[in-house]
Amino acid sequence: MLKKELQNPPLDRSLIHKHSFSKKDLQDCGTGKLFGPGRAQLPINKMLMVDRILDITEDGGKYGKGKILAELDIDPSLWFFKCHFISDPVMPGCLGLDALWQLVGFFLAWKGNWGAGRALGCRKVDFRGQVLPSAKKLLFDIDLKRVREGKTVLGVANATVAVDGTTIYTAEGVKVGLFTSIDDLGLAR
C-alpha cells in the first residue's frame, strides 16, 4: 500500500548489472522482496502479464535510453480465455498493453528509482492481430524513448508485441511514473 510519504533514500543500483529476471524474480518484485520497501512492485498472480525478462539494458534500444525484451507463455488454461469470450476465446488487448506498463515501471525501479509505479497513458496503440489459446508465446520488445529521473521519475517507451514471431500490437508513448507521495498521484482520496 502506498503510504502518505515514502522515504526517498539514495539510489540503490545493486540490480543495474543484472540483465535477466525469472518468473520467481518477478513474483518477488510483486511482493516487495526484489527491490525492497518503497520501490515499485509488479502485480502478482493472475495480473502479472510477464513470465520472464530476457534482457534489460539501461542504454540500449533504438533511442539509446534502454531496452527490454520479455516473454509471456501462452497456455489455453489462462484465466482470461475462460471469460473473454465464451465460445470465442481471445486474450484482451488491454492485458498486452498492461504488460508493457508493468515492464516500463519495472525498468524504472531496476535503475534504482523509488516510488510506487502508475500507468500514465499511451499515445497510440494499434492492434493488428490477436492472441488465441493455440498461441505459444508473446514477446514484448520495448525501446525506452525518454527516461526522467530525480524528483520526477518517468519512463516513456515505444513497443511491439509479437505472438509466435508475428507482430500483432504496436504502441507509442507508453508512459509510466514512479511516485513517492500519494499527493503526487492526483487521485481522489
PESUL-V588163 format. One line per field, one symbol per residue. ss: DSSP state (a for helix, b for strand, c for the rest). A space follows every 10 residues. Layout:
ss: ???
This chain:
ss: ccccbccccc cccccccccc bcaaaaaaaa cccccccccc ccccaaaccc cbbbbbbccc ccccccbbbb bbbcccccaa aacccccccc ccaaaaaaaa aaaaaaaaaa cccccbbbbb bccbbbbccc ccccccbbbb bbbbbbbbcc ccbbbbbbbb bbbccbbbbb bbbbbbbbbc baaaacccc
